Amino acid sequence: LKHTFSSSVPPLHHCVAMGHLTRFCTGVAVVAAGASGKLHGEERFRMPHYSEGGASSWTQSDSTAGAPIYGGWTTQQAFEGWLSVWRDKYKVGVWNAGLPDPWESLLPEDLKGIDAKVVVSSGGVAGGIVTEGMGYGLMVEGFLAARGSKKALDNGLGLAKSWLAMVNGPGDVVQPFAGGANTSDSATKLKEWPYGVSAVQWSHEGLGPAGVPAWKFPLNKSDLSENMGSATDGDQDAILGMIYLAEALGYPKDFVDMVIRTIIAFTSADLGFPDLYRTLPGGEVIYVPKLGSMWGGLLPPHGKFKTKQQPWCYSPGYFAPAHFRTFRDFVTAHWQVEHNEYLPRFLDGSPTSMQGMTAALDSAVTAGYNILRLSSCPSGSVSNWVGVKAPCKHDDELNCEGVPWAHTPYVGAEGGECSESGTHFGAFGPDASRAAWRIAMDYVLYAEESDKVKLYDREGQVDYQADFGARQYLNMIVTQYNTGAKCDGGVPGSCMKDTRSPYRLASAFDVEMNATKITCDGVPNAPESWWAGFMAYPTFTAFVAPHRGIGTKSMSNWMDTFASICDFSSVNLEDFSLGGKPHGKICLTSYFESSQAVISTMIMAGKLRPLKPYAIEHNDPDAVFIMKDEDVEVAKASKSLATVALPALAVLMMVLFATFVLKRGYHSSYSMVHGKRSLSKIASAPLPIASSDDE
């Protein structure tokens, strides 16, 4: 669609405040503000088409993405084995986190009477109950619940109940504690440090607070300052799981309200919406995710909203594009007018909008891929921590012109470094390894969008020659295995013959076996060993994205080869405590190793799928769907033929009538309406297979 704009260009501040649905803003292109439909600027541009549920795709570009590829029976069995190992980390009772059960009267109906559960982690700084582990659990159970698993639904709801208790906090702190600083309004008001609203305290549904909690529990006064503040990685995984739980439940209004308020809190506390952003030379507004409510990203080193820890720090392993796109689509599909009252305002008091928030999520995807491109090697190795220094003139300024990736991976032109969590700057390690499965999820859930990323150079100018997105990144890892392994994983039995050791595969990434391309300008320091399961397993997920040089069957066989590394014959798939452990060289069952293995094999086993279009699920009479026949694999069995056929027939009759009128010479502008609402919801997403994977 091409639009000619008037000469009036709104100031950047109002452009963001009114929520223009574009990655471009002042001086380049802006979309209509609010319901006025007025357009500003003087350029023509490609407008993103938003389908039902919010997914956007550029209307003037053909897709080059192919369908995701999955492993076979061996991969399925490996996932079932790792799922049993992982679920053994669950414990009943939020008291394990030092918290009281939340008030039942303040919970969504589907959480009432549910046993609260927590994920008990161990090792390093993550010992105890941490949002990272809770996020992994919610995400895994959410995906499986949406596929029909009753056990997963029960687990997911139990974890969600504990999450709400964590947001509120223990009784001896300021409530809701969330990602705040234990001072009045620090979690619920923008004007208090830390910047961002980490909890929406009230609800139109009469529910309790929802948002993002402190990163670690139990909270003790002796170490409160060390454990307070949210953690972006765990928060985003937890919210993704909640969205899929909402789908499994049929989108009840009170549960949806809780999830929407949580997304708002995440976007504000962990992303910096609405004030914390940079503007590129072309006017594009860019948000860079913080590492939590209190530090990282674009937070300044000094001033009222200064970072608690090292300034200008970012972790590519936190980058979760599929999550951000799903948040956008969920909010777009379920937003109600009354939800506007939950949104934070700008610091100057001017209003924001749902469209502004979803545009911020989109811009974070753009920023993330541009940073990833400059903090990775041709092998697909990624830096744990990198710099995104783009200071404003004054520390109290939260937004200004700047390019966050101008000096990535270093912190500024001076070549500074940053790190946290006991892992090293500029090295491929446990914080960075998660980038592979996060990008693989983007390809599985958003193949076309993830294949079309807008790239910029270090000066912030559009780089039309660059080619980088989910498939390109994942293909680098595939190529590294295909050329560096001492066997062909695409041939069954080639890599594990005569041994239980995966040493023939390890040679692709083990520098002690002369692996190359693991360090480079973007990853300057030595990596951690591939022989740690948390390093190896995420790389296996790269094979879900088609590779032009390797056939589909071979890619699937590669995943089965990886899945065969561990022998699960002695593992009880229903209750891990009743059986033995998996056998193999990289088959440890500790918290972090098993978390990366279960998520990776879940992706490889094809357990992820896009959200169902909301209007189809609820037979929305106000929605018109345009789908290609080949994209529709199967509709829900419970939907009768008439439910689909009659609306389709009605649309066909409208088209025939319009054609007849045009042929008669009439020149009119038609607005097809149903009652008082416009027939403007168009969905191009395919219907996923409705199936049950109950264990």
Phi and psi in degrees as a GROMACS rama.xvg file:
@    title "Ramachandran Plot"
@    xaxis  label "Phi"
@    yaxis  label "Psi"
@TYPE xy
-114.899  133.166  LYS-2
-125.789  136.993  HIS-3
-99.2282  128.621  THR-4
-98.054  159.625  PHE-5
-73.994  174.709  SER-6
-81.9052  -6.46469  SER-7
-83.0821  121.598  SER-8
-112.343  120.613  VAL-9
-71.9446  154.016  PRO-10
-64.1604  153.988  PRO-11
-54.3994  -42.2173  LEU-12
-57.2093  -45.7837  HIS-13
-74.8647  -28.6066  HIS-14
-59.1358  -47.2668  CYS-15
-69.9353  -41.7949  VAL-16
-60.7656  -39.2333  ALA-17
-85.6232  -4.43427  MET-18
75.4271  54.3924  GLY-19
-70.3256  131.649  HIS-20
-83.4349  58.962  LEU-21
-149.651  156.702  THR-22
-79.9447  -9.90985  ARG-23
-105.091  153.58  PHE-24
-138.336  -130.849  CYS-25
-52.7983  132.38  THR-26
84.9128  -12.722  GLY-27
-119.84  -62.842  VAL-28
-165.236  140.575  ALA-29
-138.662  148.265  VAL-30
-97.0086  161.042  VAL-31
-51.9999  140.693  ALA-32
-89.4257  128.137  ALA-33
56.5422  -143.577  GLY-34
-92.9169  0.211925  ALA-35
-68.5526  -30.4253  SER-36
76.1933  4.10744  GLY-37
-77.59  142.587  LYS-38
-113.172  146.45  LEU-39
-124.589  155.325  HIS-40
103.695  -177.441  GLY-41
-132.252  14.5785  GLU-42
-105.974  161.338  GLU-43
-101.154  144.642  ARG-44
-150.402  167.4  PHE-45
-89.333  120.141  ARG-46
-90.1022  130.117  MET-47
-67.9487  134.209  PRO-48
-87.8913  123.231  HIS-49
-99.7621  116.57  TYR-50
-82.0998  172.169  SER-51
-57.4049  124.556  GLU-52
98.8794  -10.5058  GLY-53
97.8559  -9.70936  GLY-54
-63.1828  133.621  ALA-55
-110.045  149.6  SER-56
-147.377  138.961  SER-57
-68.2866  128.385  TRP-58
-74.7993  -14.2899  THR-59
-110.796  27.7199  GLN-60
-139.144  139.277  SER-61
-90.8499  144.509  ASP-62
-78.5265  142.35  SER-63
-114.153  3.81389  THR-64
-78.8707  141.216  ALA-65
-104.077  170.515  GLY-66
-65.3684  144.318  ALA-67
-60.3855  153.609  PRO-68
-113.249  144.267  ILE-69
-129.575  161.553  TYR-70
-74.8176  174.82  GLY-71
-98.343  -148.079  GLY-72
-59.7554  -40.5159  TRP-73
-61.9345  -40.4833  THR-74
-66.2191  -40.5775  THR-75
-59.6312  -44.2044  GLN-76
-66.2786  -37.7316  GLN-77
-64.0981  -40.9799  ALA-78
-62.4143  -44.7759  PHE-79
-59.9575  -38.711  GLU-80
-65.9413  -46.8652  GLY-81
-68.669  -30.3324  TRP-82
-63.8805  -40.5853  LEU-83
-64.2392  -43.2987  SER-84
-59.505  -46.9082  VAL-85
-64.7678  -44.361  TRP-86
-66.158  -16.1749  ARG-87
-69.3212  -11.3356  ASP-88
-83.0998  -8.88006  LYS-89
-80.3886  140.038  TYR-90
-130.274  140.926  LYS-91
-81.9836  134.467  VAL-92
109.575  116.477  GLY-93
-73.2459  -9.6126  VAL-94
-61.9587  -22.4907  TRP-95
-60.4393  -24.0341  ASN-96
-97.7477  9.25536  ALA-97
72.134  31.5723  GLY-98
-126.717  149.252  LEU-99
-79.4642  156.131  PRO-100
-63.372  141.902  ASP-101
-67.012  154.528  PRO-102
-63.0598  124.702  TRP-103
-58.7799  -36.1585  GLU-104
-67.3318  -15.8786  SER-105
-103.711  12.7034  LEU-106
-105.958  153.328  LEU-107
-57.9597  150.327  PRO-108
-53.8765  -37.9055  GLU-109
-73.5103  -10.1858  ASP-110
-98.4448  -10.2104  LEU-111
-72.2397  132.905  LYS-112
79.5578  1.03604  GLY-113
-84.6359  139.776  ILE-114
-72.3809  120.798  ASP-115
-67.783  140.783  ALA-116
-130.597  154.037  LYS-117
-132.481  159.807  VAL-118
-102.491  121.061  VAL-119
-92.6411  118.68  VAL-120
-104.321  168.994  SER-121
-155.183  156.167  SER-122
97.25  125.025  GLY-123
63.578  -146.719  GLY-124
-74.8845  -8.59469  VAL-125
-90.9669  8.98481  ALA-126
-65.9837  138.514  GLY-127
110.22  -142.193  GLY-128
-111.042  110.515  ILE-129
-121.049  152.055  VAL-130
-65.4966  -24.1253  THR-131
-58.7724  -52.3951  GLU-132
-66.0273  -40.7093  GLY-133
-61.4247  -39.1343  MET-134
-64.6082  -44.3998  GLY-135
-58.6071  -45.9436  TYR-136
-62.477  -47.3905  GLY-137
-61.3368  -39.8845  LEU-138
-66.4746  -47.9796  MET-139
-61.1839  -48.7718  VAL-140
-68.4504  -34.1686  GLU-141
-62.3484  -45.964  GLY-142
-61.6972  -42.3286  PHE-143
-72.5603  -35.8337  LEU-144
-62.7835  -39.2616  ALA-145
-67.3656  -17.7207  ALA-146
-93.8319  3.51365  ARG-147
109.689  5.08436  GLY-148
-81.3583  117.635  SER-149
-67.8209  -38.8586  LYS-150
-62.8394  -42.5985  LYS-151
-64.8438  -39.1693  ALA-152
-62.6887  -44.241  LEU-153
-62.2101  -44.3833  ASP-154
-62.4149  -46.0911  ASN-155
-62.6316  -42.3023  GLY-156
-66.4502  -36.9168  LEU-157
-63.5936  -39.66  GLY-158
-69.6515  -38.6248  LEU-159
-64.7436  -36.861  ALA-160
-63.1824  -43.0526  LYS-161
-66.3523  -35.4713  SER-162
-58.1022  -44.0952  TRP-163
-64.7026  -36.0498  LEU-164
-65.0128  -37.1258  ALA-165
-66.9977  -38.6257  MET-166
-61.7933  -42.1763  VAL-167
-71.2867  -37.8808  ASN-168
88.7387  171.171  GLY-169
-70.7631  169.641  PRO-170
-73.7507  -14.7902  GLY-171
-99.4682  18.9724  ASP-172
-127.482  170.8  VAL-173
-67.0085  127.647  VAL-174
-112.64  142.396  GLN-175
-70.9583  136.9  PRO-176
-75.1223  -47.0316  PHE-177
45.2491  -131.671  ALA-178
-98.7936  21.4779  GLY-179
-84.823  -173.129  GLY-180
-109.991  22.1767  ALA-181
62.6553  32.5532  ASN-182
-127.035  157.306  THR-183
-56.4391  129.159  SER-184
70.385  2.83967  ASP-185
-68.5629  -20.1909  SER-186
-99.3216  -15.9383  ALA-187
-119.95  -6.50589  THR-188
-127.912  136.946  LYS-189
-65.4946  -33.0762  LEU-190
-77.8569  -3.74981  LYS-191
-104.451  144.382  GLU-192
-69.9521  140.686  TRP-193
-80.8186  158.579  PRO-194
-64.1808  135.115  TYR-195
113.823  149.233  GLY-196
-94.4562  112.566  VAL-197
-96.4682  -5.30622  SER-198
-148.21  135.485  ALA-199
-97.9387  110.977  VAL-200
-76.0036  -28.5012  GLN-201
-120.344  169.756  TRP-202
-148.944  141.858  SER-203
-65.434  -17.863  HIS-204
-94.6096  6.90816  GLU-205
72.537  28.721  GLY-206
-97.3176  168.959  LEU-207
-80.2296  -175.6  GLY-208
-60.0712  147.913  PRO-209
-134.736  145.444  ALA-210
165.144  -147.11  GLY-211
-118.274  131.725  VAL-212
-91.8819  177.947  PRO-213
-59.5747  154.228  ALA-214
-77.8463  -20.0533  TRP-215
-142.503  139.299  LYS-216
-133.572  158.347  PHE-217
-66.7815  152.791  PRO-218
-93.7667  121.049  LEU-219
-117.903  144.365  ASN-220
-60.9576  -27.1956  LYS-221
-68.7684  -29.2371  SER-222
-127.413  26.3464  ASP-223
-59.1872  -42.9035  LEU-224
-64.6702  -26.9378  SER-225
-80.2068  -28.6179  GLU-226
-100.354  -12.6017  ASN-227
-81.2493  162.217  MET-228
96.2401  139.156  GLY-229
-78.1513  169.977  SER-230
-127.613  120.033  ALA-231
-59.8033  -39.4166  THR-232
-62.7783  -48.0343  ASP-233
-66.9415  -38.2569  GLY-234
-60.6766  -47.1163  ASP-235
-68.4183  -35.2701  GLN-236
-67.5429  -40.3632  ASP-237
-62.9063  -43.5073  ALA-238
-66.5688  -39.1181  ILE-239
-59.3855  -43.2582  LEU-240
-62.3167  -40.3211  GLY-241
-62.8789  -37.1327  MET-242
-62.3755  -43.1763  ILE-243
-73.0489  -28.7736  TYR-244
-64.6255  -40.1849  LEU-245
-59.2866  -41.5598  ALA-246
-64.113  -43.405  GLU-247
-60.7315  -30.7756  ALA-248
-84.9691  -10.1757  LEU-249
88.7336  23.4701  GLY-250
56.9975  55.7847  TYR-251
-62.315  143.607  PRO-252
-59.7759  -41.868  LYS-253
-70.3067  -36.2677  ASP-254
-68.2375  -42.1685  PHE-255
-60.2683  -41.8491  VAL-256
-58.4837  -43.7775  ASP-257
-62.2654  -42.9488  MET-258
-68.0133  -41.6393  VAL-259
-62.3711  -42.3326  ILE-260
-64.8718  -33.489  ARG-261
-67.7312  -40.8991  THR-262
-63.2055  -42.0368  ILE-263
-59.3618  -45.8115  ILE-264
-62.5116  -41.9704  ALA-265
-61.7068  -48.2203  PHE-266
-61.5337  -33.9792  THR-267
-80.8532  -54.3189  SER-268
-73.0608  -41.6837  ALA-269
-98.3021  -19.7971  ASP-270
-106.605  -27.183  LEU-271
97.7161  12.6531  GLY-272
-71.2647  134.369  PHE-273
-103.629  -12.7213  PRO-274
-92.0983  -21.6279  ASP-275
-93.4436  93.9858  LEU-276
-155.512  171.557  TYR-277
-124.978  154.09  ARG-278
-114.192  123.043  THR-279
-74.5912  165.394  LEU-280
-54.583  -30.7539  PRO-281
-84.442  1.83683  GLY-282
96.3487  -1.51025  GLY-283
-70.3068  132.462  GLU-284
-89.7772  129.743  VAL-285
-124.392  122.9  ILE-286
-101.352  137.366  TYR-287
-117.11  121.395  VAL-288
-55.7453  135.69  PRO-289
-73.7386  174.923  LYS-290
-94.1498  3.37978  LEU-291
162.368  -178.642  GLY-292
-66.3206  -21.7552  SER-293
-111.376  -8.15075  MET-294
-157.186  165.15  TRP-295
87.8309  176.43  GLY-296
64.977  -131.103  GLY-297
-97.5417  10.9675  LEU-298
-63.6941  134.988  LEU-299
-73.7924  159.962  PRO-300
-74.9538  -20.9322  PRO-301
-138.142  175.087  HIS-302
98.7712  -177.477  GLY-303
-60.5381  -36.6053  LYS-304
-111.558  37.2511  PHE-305
-63.256  153.308  LYS-306
-69.3175  145.529  THR-307
-76.9414  -33.4896  LYS-308
-118.003  -159.657  GLN-309
-56.487  134.114  GLN-310
-77.5755  157.037  PRO-311
60.5231  32.9619  TRP-312
-105.589  146.946  CYS-313
-151.829  148.432  TYR-314
-119.226  115.159  SER-315
-59.7075  -23.6346  PRO-316
-69.7903  -15.3754  GLY-317
-84.2347  -16.2966  TYR-318
-65.4891  119.018  PHE-319
-129.994  75.3546  ALA-320
-61.2974  -38.2827  PRO-321
-64.187  -34.9873  ALA-322
-63.4459  -49.9203  HIS-323
-60.944  -40.5446  PHE-324
-66.1909  -39.1959  ARG-325
-66.9208  -40.6049  THR-326
-57.6657  -46.4951  PHE-327
-57.2114  -48.1015  ARG-328
-68.8093  -40.0931  ASP-329
-64.0549  -46.8255  PHE-330
-62.1204  -44.5698  VAL-331
-61.1886  -39.7397  THR-332
-74.4811  -29.1895  ALA-333
-116.298  5.42818  HIS-334
-67.6031  135.169  TRP-335
-117.227  156.377  GLN-336
-54.9839  -39.7575  VAL-337
-67.3006  -18.1718  GLU-338
-67.0715  -21.0122  HIS-339
-57.444  -27.8918  ASN-340
-71.9967  -15.6475  GLU-341
-81.8434  -20.2894  TYR-342
-69.4192  140.498  LEU-343
-72.7951  151.254  PRO-344
-94.6882  164.421  ARG-345
-61.85  160.038  PHE-346
-59.051  -27.1154  LEU-347
-85.8591  4.54109  ASP-348
92.6376  -6.90748  GLY-349
-74.3606  151.535  SER-350
-77.4297  157.495  PRO-351
-114.036  -174.848  THR-352
-148.389  165.373  SER-353
-60.0464  -40.9851  MET-354
-63.2199  -36.6347  GLN-355
-65.1142  -39.3482  GLY-356
-67.2497  -43.8035  MET-357
-68.5965  -33.1116  THR-358
-64.6296  -36.0401  ALA-359
-63.2203  -40.8839  ALA-360
-63.5036  -41.8909  LEU-361
-62.0395  -42.1706  ASP-362
-66.7025  -31.3488  SER-363
-66.0141  -31.243  ALA-364
-66.4214  -46.4103  VAL-365
-59.5026  -46.666  THR-366
-60.9708  -44.1709  ALA-367
-61.192  -42.6802  GLY-368
-69.4867  -36.2097  TYR-369
-66.9506  -37.5712  ASN-370
-70.9991  -41.0779  ILE-371
-60.4124  -38.973  LEU-372
-60.1935  -32.0769  ARG-373
-97.0627  1.04535  LEU-374
-128.408  30.7895  SER-375
-138.41  163.531  SER-376
-110.057  167.862  CYS-377
-59.3623  -17.7439  PRO-378
-81.3746  -14.616  SER-379
96.444  -2.02143  GLY-380
-65.0185  150.239  SER-381
-136.293  151.119  VAL-382
-78.1875  139.869  SER-383
-57.7739  -50.7781  ASN-384
-135.595  139.778  TRP-385
-140.348  169.946  VAL-386
-98.029  148.165  GLY-387
-134.983  42.9287  VAL-388
-69.3123  122.747  LYS-389
-151.891  71.5029  ALA-390
-70.9862  148.403  PRO-391
-87.3299  171.646  CYS-392
-65.0259  -33.0088  LYS-393
-126.057  143.79  HIS-394
-64.2875  -24.8034  ASP-395
-83.0682  -3.57018  ASP-396
-86.1977  130.297  GLU-397
-101.845  -14.7653  LEU-398
-139.437  144.938  ASN-399
-172.023  -179.149  CYS-400
-74.3641  143.296  GLU-401
168.634  161.034  GLY-402
-122.596  104.928  VAL-403
-58.7274  -30.0559  PRO-404
-98.3747  18.4254  TRP-405
-58.2211  -33.2582  ALA-406
-125.397  9.36946  HIS-407
-56.8781  134.336  THR-408
-86.5088  -5.2078  PRO-409
-85.8016  160.503  TYR-410
-89.8262  91.2423  VAL-411
84.4393  172.108  GLY-412
-64.3248  -21.2443  ALA-413
-76.5515  -3.29102  GLU-414
74.8714  32.7424  GLY-415
-70.4878  167.752  GLY-416
-131.077  161.459  GLU-417
-149.558  156.932  CYS-418
-164.733  166.023  SER-419
-162.651  171.768  GLU-420
62.9455  17.3882  SER-421
77.609  8.80721  GLY-422
-109.358  161.648  THR-423
-95.6163  147.255  HIS-424
-62.476  142.323  PHE-425
62.7339  21.2102  GLY-426
-123.781  148.914  ALA-427
-81.0493  104.048  PHE-428
-141.491  -164.796  GLY-429
-64.489  -27.8967  PRO-430
-73.8312  -35.037  ASP-431
-81.113  -29.9505  ALA-432
-59.3535  -27.5996  SER-433
-67.8052  -15.3522  ARG-434
-56.7662  -37.2182  ALA-435
-62.0616  -49.4156  ALA-436
-73.959  -26.4717  TRP-437
-67.9138  -38.6867  ARG-438
-73.4622  -35.5372  ILE-439
-61.7319  -37.6746  ALA-440
-63.309  -37.4145  MET-441
-62.6754  -39.9257  ASP-442
-68.7462  -42.7745  TYR-443
-63.309  -43.0952  VAL-444
-90.3566  -26.3159  LEU-445
-140.793  60.2351  TYR-446
-55.7858  -46.3372  ALA-447
-70.9093  -47.6384  GLU-448
-61.7832  -40.9066  GLU-449
-69.5616  -13.0451  SER-450
-92.7899  -4.20348  ASP-451
-127.711  83.3143  LYS-452
-107.879  133.07  VAL-453
-81.7303  122.045  LYS-454
-110.941  148.788  LEU-455
-129.786  157.351  TYR-456
-86.5755  -174.872  ASP-457
-71.018  -15.0097  ARG-458
-91.4772  -1.34792  GLU-459
86.3309  11.0159  GLY-460
-90.276  146.689  GLN-461
-59.4933  130.026  VAL-462
-102.597  95.8448  ASP-463
-74.3757  -14.915  TYR-464
-89.1283  -20.1652  GLN-465
-73.9004  147.681  ALA-466
-137.699  101.786  ASP-467
-154.388  130.119  PHE-468
-164.135  -163.508  GLY-469
-61.3349  -50.5736  ALA-470
-63.9496  -41.1377  ARG-471
-63.0184  -41.4051  GLN-472
-66.4089  -47.2596  TYR-473
-64.2701  -36.0101  LEU-474
-63.7347  -28.448  ASN-475
-62.786  -40.2947  MET-476
-67.5718  -42.6544  ILE-477
-59.434  -45.4643  VAL-478
-62.3714  -38.0234  THR-479
-61.6231  -42.7433  GLN-480
-68.9195  -41.7819  TYR-481
-65.5311  -32.0682  ASN-482
-100.067  -23.4886  THR-483
-101.953  -20.1532  GLY-484
-73.3423  153.165  ALA-485
-92.8407  25.484  LYS-486
-159.283  169.709  CYS-487
-106.557  101.895  ASP-488
-65.0124  -14.1954  GLY-489
-77.0479  -8.27004  GLY-490
-107.113  113.958  VAL-491
-53.6565  131.485  PRO-492
85.3752  -6.04618  GLY-493
-68.7415  -35.6539  SER-494
-95.9759  -23.5312  CYS-495
-113.739  16.0916  MET-496
-70.5707  137.142  LYS-497
65.3644  14.3187  ASP-498
-161.681  155.979  THR-499
-100.487  2.06605  ARG-500
-93.2977  135.859  SER-501
-89.6372  32.6661  PRO-502
-61.3633  -30.5002  TYR-503
-65.4512  -30.0683  ARG-504
-80.2478  -36.2668  LEU-505
-60.8713  -27.7255  ALA-506
-60.8835  -17.6047  SER-507
-71.5307  -30.8432  ALA-508
-125.418  -7.86107  PHE-509
-85.8589  110.146  ASP-510
-65.374  -24.5029  VAL-511
-72.6511  -13.072  GLU-512
-105.986  20.766  MET-513
70.884  29.2903  ASN-514
-64.8006  141.064  ALA-515
-112.852  167.877  THR-516
67.1729  18.584  LYS-517
-85.3593  -27.1251  ILE-518
-116.596  152.132  THR-519
-168.623  -171.55  CYS-520
-58.885  -36.0554  ASP-521
-81.0321  -20.6905  GLY-522
-134.771  78.9638  VAL-523
-77.7132  -15.027  PRO-524
-110.333  161.019  ASN-525
-62.4204  145.052  ALA-526
-87.2311  169.604  PRO-527
-80.0639  165.021  GLU-528
-72.5166  137.722  SER-529
-61.1626  -24.2797  TRP-530
-71.3846  -4.67665  TRP-531
-85.2962  130.32  ALA-532
-57.589  -33.511  GLY-533
-70.9408  -13.8801  PHE-534
-91.7566  -40.7756  MET-535
-78.0176  -49.436  ALA-536
-57.0686  -44.8159  TYR-537
-57.2687  -33.1446  PRO-538
-66.8664  -25.5957  THR-539
-64.5823  -27.2091  PHE-540
-68.653  -14.1456  THR-541
-60.0477  -23.4174  ALA-542
-76.4545  -0.229374  PHE-543
-75.8515  -19.7277  VAL-544
-93.7203  128.787  ALA-545
-55.4083  145.223  PRO-546
-123.975  128.194  HIS-547
-64.0684  -21.29  ARG-548
-97.6805  -2.69938  GLY-549
-133.488  132.199  ILE-550
-69.8439  160.66  GLY-551
-59.8007  -44.5646  THR-552
-62.3319  -41.3518  LYS-553
-65.5685  -39.5636  SER-554
-62.0076  -42.0241  MET-555
-64.1914  -40.3685  SER-556
-63.9631  -37.206  ASN-557
-57.2392  -44.3948  TRP-558
-65.4487  -38.1078  MET-559
-65.1466  -35.4899  ASP-560
-61.2418  -47.6033  THR-561
-61.6995  -40.705  PHE-562
-66.637  -22.3985  ALA-563
-82.7971  -1.88905  SER-564
-60.5104  -37.1627  ILE-565
-107.184  138.851  CYS-566
-98.5862  116.922  ASP-567
-104.163  18.2208  PHE-568
-63.1684  -27.2939  SER-569
-97.0426  0.463376  SER-570
-86.243  130.677  VAL-571
-80.0226  114.177  ASN-572
-73.4911  -17.52  LEU-573
-91.0839  -38.2266  GLU-574
-146.219  103.608  ASP-575
-57.4959  -33.3746  PHE-576
-66.0911  -16.8317  SER-577
-93.2187  -1.87299  LEU-578
-128.497  -162.294  GLY-579
-98.4691  -175.458  GLY-580
-95.6554  158.281  LYS-581
-67.3915  150.644  PRO-582
-111.507  138.31  HIS-583
153.394  172.947  GLY-584
-77.0552  -32.3571  LYS-585
-124.75  59.8501  ILE-586
-128.806  32.6844  CYS-587
-65.2052  145.581  LEU-588
-104.191  13.7252  THR-589
-68.6303  168.25  SER-590
-52.7693  -59.3802  TYR-591
-71.181  -39.3199  PHE-592
-60.83  -46.5265  GLU-593
-70.9086  -31.076  SER-594
-63.5641  -43.6859  SER-595
-70.9896  -32.7166  GLN-596
-71.168  -42.7034  ALA-597
-69.5643  -38.9055  VAL-598
-66.5555  -44.1316  ILE-599
-64.2943  -46.9581  SER-600
-70.0007  -28.9991  THR-601
-60.506  -43.5647  MET-602
-66.6226  -46.4323  ILE-603
-65.0613  -27.8141  MET-604
-85.5056  -0.206874  ALA-605
77.5771  29.4429  GLY-606
-85.1499  -6.20381  LYS-607
-93.6273  146.804  LEU-608
-154.902  153.328  ARG-609
-62.0584  155.972  PRO-610
-60.6248  144.479  LEU-611
-68.9813  143.392  LYS-612
-56.7928  125.192  PRO-613
-59.8272  -40.9132  TYR-614
-67.8289  -33.8182  ALA-615
-67.4263  -44.5202  ILE-616
-58.63  -34.7857  GLU-617
-108.072  10.9945  HIS-618
51.7107  49.41  ASN-619
-65.8205  118.296  ASP-620
-72.4793  -11.7584  PRO-621
-95.1135  6.55496  ASP-622
-112.365  138.34  ALA-623
-111.649  130.386  VAL-624
-115.383  130.859  PHE-625
-115.672  114.046  ILE-626
-134.659  148.047  MET-627
-80.8236  141.24  LYS-628
-57.4056  -39.4178  ASP-629
-71.0274  -15.0799  GLU-630
-85.089  -15.5748  ASP-631
-96.0174  102.655  VAL-632
-79.3868  -48.4192  GLU-633
-163.885  141.106  VAL-634
-96.1329  164.167  ALA-635
-57.4192  136.719  LYS-636
-61.357  -28.332  ALA-637
-75.0697  -13.7192  SER-638
-82.3599  123.183  LYS-639
-74.2355  160.159  SER-640
-60.1723  -36.944  LEU-641
-64.602  -33.6992  ALA-642
-59.6264  -35.5964  THR-643
-91.7627  -40.7397  VAL-644
-71.1936  -42.2215  ALA-645
-64.8247  -47.9885  LEU-646
-60.5184  -36.8882  PRO-647
-64.5586  -41.1824  ALA-648
-63.22  -38.9008  LEU-649
-63.7865  -42.2258  ALA-650
-62.9083  -42.4524  VAL-651
-60.2034  -41.8513  LEU-652
-63.9979  -39.2075  MET-653
-61.3719  -43.8629  MET-654
-63.1036  -44.7404  VAL-655
-62.8658  -39.6499  LEU-656
-65.2859  -43.9789  PHE-657
-62.5882  -39.0866  ALA-658
-63.1387  -43.163  THR-659
-59.9055  -44.9809  PHE-660
-63.2946  -43.4366  VAL-661
-63.1611  -39.2952  LEU-662
-66.6937  -26.3806  LYS-663
-79.2808  -2.03566  ARG-664
97.6441  2.76105  GLY-665
-76.633  144.166  TYR-666
-126.849  91.5708  HIS-667
-127.596  159.716  SER-668
-105.359  119.116  SER-669
-101.291  141.331  TYR-670
-125.06  107.446  SER-671
-81.2382  119.292  MET-672
-126.2  153.198  VAL-673
-122.616  105.147  HIS-674
66.6044  -124.007  GLY-675
-102.899  0.170007  LYS-676
-108.698  142.133  ARG-677
-76.3007  141.219  SER-678
-81.3474  70.2457  LEU-679
-114.895  -0.716228  SER-680
-85.0886  110.466  LYS-681
-113.312  128.995  ILE-682
-120.838  125.684  ALA-683
-109.381  -1.37603  SER-684
-71.6981  141.29  ALA-685
-72.3624  153.535  PRO-686
-76.9471  126.857  LEU-687
-77.6613  164.238  PRO-688
-69.0832  130.926  ILE-689
-89.4931  115.567  ALA-690
-144.803  166.309  SER-691
-120.124  127.092  SER-692
-117.836  35.4439  ASP-693
-59.4464  127.423  ASP-694
